[in-house]
Amino acid sequence: MTSQERFNIVKDILEKNDLSLCTLNLNQFDKISDLDLIAGADDVVKKIRRYEAYIDKEKMKYPERIMRDVRRNLGLNEMDTSMDLEIFQMDREDILNSVCNWNNLVGYGGLIRGWIEDIYQIKLKDEI
């Protein structure tokens, strides 16, 4: 199947299930075969629905875009919330380093933190 045909099938699945057509949802279909996609991809739809319910209900310590970067940096799928409680326990410096590393700014967390402190003339705290 061509990439355009695959996209159209994914788009139809998302629309039929009242799920948004966004990169995050589209990416969840990347790892399944064409055959599974044609069969309906019910597991992927359930996974997206569970994720949306989770982020709507929970009080998140960090914005979801930050959580997705940290999850991916830890080797998880961006929608895998299984380690979120452990992530919430990480100190903010580790969170910043994790986000920087995921975004190809390896080793720049401390430097960026210093810039923020210097530019905004504030002292960033590690505590919650």
Backbone torsions as a table, in degrees:
resi	resn	phi	psi	omega
1	MET	NA	142.5	179.8
2	THR	-76.2	164.0	179.4
3	SER	-65.0	-33.6	178.2
4	GLN	-68.0	-42.1	177.4
5	GLU	-62.7	-42.3	179.0
6	ARG	-62.3	-45.6	178.5
7	PHE	-58.3	-45.0	-178.7
8	ASN	-62.6	-38.3	178.6
9	ILE	-66.9	-45.2	179.1
10	VAL	-61.6	-43.7	179.0
11	LYS	-58.5	-44.4	178.5
12	ASP	-62.9	-42.9	179.3
13	ILE	-60.7	-46.5	-180.0
14	LEU	-62.6	-45.4	-179.5
15	GLU	-63.4	-43.3	-179.9
16	LYS	-63.6	-25.8	-178.6
17	ASN	-102.6	12.2	179.2
18	ASP	54.7	40.2	176.5
19	LEU	-108.4	147.2	-175.5
20	SER	-71.6	147.1	176.7
21	LEU	-89.6	87.4	-178.6
22	CYS	-133.1	163.7	-177.6
23	THR	-57.6	-41.9	-179.7
24	LEU	-57.5	-47.3	179.8
25	ASN	-70.9	-39.7	178.7
26	LEU	-60.7	-40.3	-178.4
27	ASN	-62.2	-25.4	-177.7
28	GLN	-69.3	-18.7	179.5
29	PHE	-91.2	-8.1	-175.9
30	ASP	-62.9	-30.9	-172.7
31	LYS	-91.7	-0.6	-179.7
32	ILE	-101.9	153.5	-176.8
33	SER	-73.3	164.3	176.1
34	ASP	-59.8	-38.7	-179.5
35	LEU	-63.4	-44.9	177.5
36	ASP	-64.9	-35.6	178.5
37	LEU	-64.6	-44.6	179.5
38	ILE	-65.0	-35.2	-179.4
39	ALA	-69.4	-13.1	174.7
40	GLY	124.8	-20.5	176.0
41	ALA	55.6	44.0	-178.7
42	ASP	-60.0	-37.2	-179.2
43	ASP	-63.5	-38.9	179.4
44	VAL	-67.2	-42.2	178.4
45	VAL	-61.0	-44.3	178.6
46	LYS	-62.1	-40.9	179.4
47	LYS	-62.4	-44.1	179.0
48	ILE	-63.9	-44.0	179.5
49	ARG	-61.9	-43.8	177.8
50	ARG	-60.7	-42.7	-179.3
51	TYR	-63.8	-46.2	-179.7
52	GLU	-63.2	-39.1	177.6
53	ALA	-64.7	-38.7	-179.3
54	TYR	-64.8	-49.4	-175.8
55	ILE	-73.9	-21.1	175.7
56	ASP	-75.8	-33.4	-174.1
57	LYS	-88.4	-42.0	-169.3
58	GLU	-77.3	149.2	171.6
59	LYS	-84.3	108.7	-175.9
60	MET	-88.7	137.0	177.8
61	LYS	-73.8	-33.9	-179.0
62	TYR	-126.1	155.4	175.9
63	PRO	-58.9	150.4	-175.4
64	GLU	-58.8	-35.9	179.7
65	ARG	-63.7	-33.4	175.9
66	ILE	-70.0	-44.5	179.9
67	MET	-60.8	-39.8	179.5
68	ARG	-62.8	-41.7	178.6
69	ASP	-64.9	-43.1	-179.6
70	VAL	-64.9	-44.7	178.4
71	ARG	-57.3	-48.1	-179.0
72	ARG	-63.9	-38.0	178.7
73	ASN	-64.7	-28.4	178.5
74	LEU	-86.4	3.8	177.1
75	GLY	88.7	11.3	179.3
76	LEU	-96.2	163.2	168.7
77	ASN	-68.5	146.2	-176.6
78	GLU	-60.6	-19.3	179.3
79	MET	-103.0	4.5	-179.0
80	ASP	-82.6	105.9	-175.8
81	THR	-92.2	9.3	-173.8
82	SER	-62.0	-25.3	-178.5
83	MET	-110.6	13.6	-177.1
84	ASP	-59.5	-38.8	178.8
85	LEU	-62.4	-38.8	176.9
86	GLU	-68.1	-37.8	177.8
87	ILE	-63.5	-41.0	179.0
88	PHE	-62.7	-24.3	179.6
89	GLN	-82.5	-16.2	-179.5
90	MET	-66.9	146.9	176.6
91	ASP	-75.9	159.6	-173.1
92	ARG	-62.0	-32.1	177.9
93	GLU	-63.0	-41.9	177.2
94	ASP	-66.1	-36.6	177.4
95	ILE	-63.3	-47.8	179.4
96	LEU	-61.0	-44.0	178.7
97	ASN	-62.3	-40.6	179.7
98	SER	-63.6	-44.4	178.6
99	VAL	-64.8	-43.4	177.8
100	CYS	-60.9	-46.9	-179.2
101	ASN	-60.2	-43.4	-179.4
102	TRP	-63.1	-33.2	-177.3
103	ASN	-95.2	27.5	175.3
104	ASN	61.3	31.3	174.6
105	LEU	-115.2	49.4	-175.2
106	VAL	-58.6	125.3	177.9
107	GLY	83.1	4.2	-176.0
108	TYR	-99.2	-1.9	-177.5
109	GLY	-54.8	-49.6	-179.5
110	GLY	-64.3	-39.4	179.1
111	LEU	-64.2	-45.7	179.4
112	ILE	-63.5	-42.0	177.2
113	ARG	-58.6	-44.4	178.2
114	GLY	-61.5	-41.6	177.5
115	TRP	-60.4	-44.9	-179.3
116	ILE	-61.6	-44.5	179.3
117	GLU	-62.9	-41.9	-178.9
118	ASP	-70.2	-45.1	-176.9
119	ILE	-67.8	-45.5	-175.9
120	TYR	-92.9	-1.3	179.6
121	GLN	50.6	51.7	177.4
122	ILE	-132.4	159.2	175.1
123	LYS	-107.2	115.5	178.0
124	LEU	-76.3	136.6	-178.8
125	LYS	-101.6	147.3	175.9
126	ASP	-82.4	-25.5	-176.5
127	GLU	-73.7	162.7	178.7
128	ILE	-72.5	NA	NA
